[in-house]
């Protein structure tokens, strides 16, 4: 309560707390608009005046943030004796929220695989490829600083088309069979995509007679107690 002499006037200054703003002012139930300094003038006061004020919370702008990272392998087959991986084998996208809008950001070109080779102790299994982000997007940077980004990739033994965990005569027969069937113009060689890739030991993109020969050389060297080397076999 503020006492004012009859017929007098008073200026009321309205100040909002931090993070709040003045929304509206009512005098005796009627809305009154303050000046630029948030002041109202009541003049010629001859009765009790009721002043009520409504404040509104100031909404803070939502900080741009990365919600999660999606890593999608582009290949279905990796070989245990491969020396490394390439970013051409992966697609990496960041799910980002900016000003309430959610979008996908392709960050593949800004990532590098943190892996120098494949595990070679077992013919089959899975390898873990981790990625480091080298781009300038601060939201993605913050996310990757707090979260490890990795993906599991399936590993196969080069030349082992029948999945026996060794390269032998049967694998050479499978490669030869695929080659002969394709010579007839048919694509139905009875092999899966994984088998064709594994039997394509020289990696030229198709399973041909040379692959069968290479597999036989590998098997022969292993059979006589030597340690076969694909690179030397291909020469």
JOMO-V526476 format. One record per residue. N is the residue number from 1. RES is the residue in three letters. D_LAST is the distance of its C-alpha to the last C-alpha in Angstrom with 1 decimal. Layout:
n->{N,N}
res->{RES,RES}
d_last->{D_LAST,D_LAST}
This chain:
n->{1,2,3,4,5,6,7,8,9,10,11,12,13,14,15,16,17,18,19,20,21,22,23,24,25,26,27,28,29,30,31,32,33,34,35,36,37,38,39,40,41,42,43,44,45,46,47,48,49,50,51,52,53,54,55,56,57,58,59,60,61,62,63,64,65,66,67,68,69,70,71,72,73,74,75,76,77,78,79,80,81,82,83,84,85,86,87,88,89,90,91,92,93,94,95,96,97,98,99,100,101,102,103,104,105,106,107,108,109,110,111,112,113,114,115,116,117,118,119,120,121,122,123,124,125,126,127,128,129,130,131,132,133,134,135,136,137,138,139,140,141,142,143,144,145,146,147,148,149,150,151,152,153,154,155,156,157,158,159,160,161,162,163,164,165,166,167,168,169,170,171,172,173,174,175,176,177,178,179,180,181,182,183,184,185,186,187,188,189,190,191,192,193,194,195,196,197,198,199,200,201,202,203,204,205,206,207,208,209,210,211,212,213,214,215,216,217,218,219,220,221,222,223,224,225,226,227,228,229,230,231,232,233,234,235}
res->{UNK,UNK,UNK,UNK,UNK,UNK,UNK,UNK,UNK,UNK,UNK,UNK,UNK,UNK,UNK,UNK,UNK,UNK,UNK,UNK,UNK,UNK,UNK,UNK,UNK,UNK,UNK,UNK,UNK,UNK,UNK,UNK,UNK,UNK,UNK,UNK,UNK,UNK,UNK,UNK,UNK,UNK,UNK,UNK,UNK,UNK,UNK,UNK,UNK,UNK,UNK,UNK,UNK,UNK,UNK,UNK,UNK,UNK,UNK,UNK,UNK,UNK,UNK,UNK,UNK,UNK,UNK,UNK,UNK,UNK,UNK,UNK,UNK,UNK,UNK,UNK,UNK,UNK,UNK,UNK,UNK,UNK,UNK,UNK,UNK,UNK,UNK,UNK,UNK,UNK,UNK,UNK,UNK,UNK,UNK,UNK,UNK,UNK,UNK,UNK,UNK,UNK,UNK,UNK,UNK,UNK,UNK,UNK,UNK,UNK,UNK,UNK,UNK,UNK,UNK,UNK,UNK,UNK,UNK,UNK,UNK,UNK,UNK,UNK,UNK,UNK,UNK,UNK,UNK,UNK,UNK,UNK,UNK,UNK,UNK,UNK,UNK,UNK,UNK,UNK,UNK,UNK,UNK,UNK,UNK,UNK,UNK,UNK,UNK,UNK,UNK,UNK,UNK,UNK,UNK,UNK,UNK,UNK,UNK,UNK,UNK,UNK,UNK,UNK,UNK,UNK,UNK,UNK,UNK,UNK,UNK,UNK,UNK,UNK,UNK,UNK,UNK,UNK,UNK,UNK,UNK,UNK,UNK,UNK,UNK,UNK,UNK,UNK,UNK,UNK,UNK,UNK,UNK,UNK,UNK,UNK,UNK,UNK,UNK,UNK,UNK,UNK,UNK,UNK,UNK,UNK,UNK,UNK,UNK,UNK,UNK,UNK,UNK,UNK,UNK,UNK,UNK,UNK,UNK,UNK,UNK,UNK,UNK,UNK,UNK,UNK,UNK,UNK,UNK,UNK,UNK,UNK,UNK,UNK,UNK}
d_last->{100.6,101.7,105.4,106.4,109.9,111.2,110.2,107.6,103.9,100.7,97.1,94.4,91.0,88.2,85.2,82.2,80.2,76.7,74.2,77.1,78.9,82.3,82.1,85.8,89.4,92.4,96.1,98.5,95.8,95.2,91.9,92.4,89.8,89.5,89.1,86.0,86.9,87.2,91.0,93.7,97.3,100.1,103.4,107.1,106.4,109.4,107.9,105.1,101.7,98.6,95.2,92.0,88.5,85.1,81.9,78.3,75.2,72.8,69.4,66.7,63.7,60.8,58.0,54.7,52.4,49.0,49.6,46.1,42.4,40.3,36.6,34.8,31.1,29.5,26.7,27.3,24.1,22.3,19.7,20.6,17.4,17.7,18.6,21.5,23.6,24.8,28.4,27.1,26.9,30.6,34.0,36.8,40.4,43.6,46.9,49.5,53.3,55.1,58.8,58.9,56.2,52.9,49.7,45.9,44.1,40.3,39.0,35.3,34.7,36.8,34.9,31.8,30.1,31.1,28.0,25.1,23.0,23.2,24.9,22.6,25.4,25.8,23.6,26.2,28.8,29.4,28.6,31.2,30.6,33.6,34.4,36.3,38.5,38.7,41.1,44.7,46.4,48.8,49.3,45.6,45.5,48.4,46.9,43.5,45.4,47.1,44.5,40.9,38.7,35.9,34.2,32.6,29.3,28.0,24.9,22.8,20.2,16.8,16.6,20.3,22.0,25.1,25.9,26.2,24.6,21.9,18.8,20.0,20.6,22.9,20.3,18.2,21.6,22.3,19.2,20.0,23.6,23.0,21.0,23.8,26.6,25.3,25.1,28.9,29.4,30.2,29.0,30.6,27.8,29.6,27.0,27.8,26.2,24.9,23.4,21.6,20.1,19.1,17.6,15.6,12.9,10.5,13.8,14.2,17.8,18.1,17.6,16.4,15.5,11.7,12.7,14.9,12.3,10.0,13.4,14.5,11.7,12.6,16.2,16.1,14.8,17.5,20.0,19.9,20.4,17.1,16.0,12.8,10.4,8.8,6.8,5.4,5.5,3.8,0.0}
